[in-house]
Amino acid sequence: MGAALEVHMPTMTTGPVDESALLARLRAGEDAAFEVFVREYSPRCLAVARRFFPSDDDAQDALQDAFLSAFKALGKFEGGSKLSTWLHRILVNACLMKLRSRKARPERSIEEFQPAFKEDGHHRDRVEEWRGNERLESDEARRMVRAAIEQLPESFRTVLVLRDIEGLDTEAAARELGLSESAVKTRLHRARLALRTLLDPYMCGGAEP
């Protein structure tokens, strides 16, 4: 269990881990197995947590909570899915719980990021195509996308992360967030529009969002 204290200092492993063997060792209570568990999954889990929180401290806290919850729930894990998949679900829940427990913070309105339309329903400004844009595949573009996502209001950012990054379907995202499926669809649509608006200056002209 002491391994959980080290989740804020992940290191890379030298090769793939045999999850079945690791699970058996974890259930047997081997300290070395807990160290392997934390070391193996911390980097990818921290990357997931950072998608939910602009603050690295918040991401680290959620990661710590997830590992503690996983250690406590190991006896209930039946092995019906991969160990990494099970841990991923616990981590997402930990992130959502942390978001719910935080006091509301001042945020910009999603309306600020919505595209403007004419009375006839067409975009007021010309919409440029991103397809074929070499910027899309660059490391810089990924950094820009993350920066733009962080600017979205939390309730919209969370839906976008769950649906477009973590890959949950609408039903699952609605269940996790305690929302109706129609609310999830609406927030996702508006979040995508906002993200497009934020990224257009960079994708079309090179300016940072």
Summary of the structure (lengths in Angstrom):
residues: 209
radius of gyration: 19.8
end to end distance: 42.9
largest distance: 66.9
contacts: 553
relative contact order: 0.10
helix: 68%
strand: 1%
